[in-house]
Amino acid sequence: MADITIYTDGAAQGNPGRGGFGVVLLSGPHRKELASGFRLTTNNRMELMAVCVALEALKFEGSNVTLYSDSKYVVDAVNQRWVFGWERKGFAGKKNPDLWMRFLKVYRRHHVQFVWVKGHASTIENNRCDELAVAAANGEVLHEDTGYKPG
């Protein structure tokens, strides 16, 4: 099974505000781009949603994945293992529990290594994800982020 490289990014105009995510999936000669926009959401939700959607798009369980994100919120939560403690405590007092539960479900199907990259820097594919996320947020088709809770 080929190794898979994923780049993700999320964006929100205002926090909360319109938002979107962008994903680039690479495997051998294959490339797939995903994006979607939302009427009312937050930047952190879009960063995490991008990761969920990317991992859910994988066709084979047990894939070896290197996932690049410019979100310290997401990368540190996994690499520092905080999310597993949050899960044990039922995500009490944590934001975005719906997406963290969705993430953990799909994360456990694969072998995922998270790598933080500096946003808006020289990482071509991360910049492409940002373009996709901003275009989706500015698009005419905006979905409802049903898990977003103000406050």
Secondary structure by P-SEA (a helix, b strand, c coil): cbbbbbbbbccccccccccbbbbbbbcccbbbbbbbbbccccaaaaaaaaaaaaaaacccccccccccccccccaaaaaaaaaaaaaaaccccccaaaaaaaaaaaaaacbbbbbbbbccccaaaaaaaaaaaaaaaaccbbbbccccccc
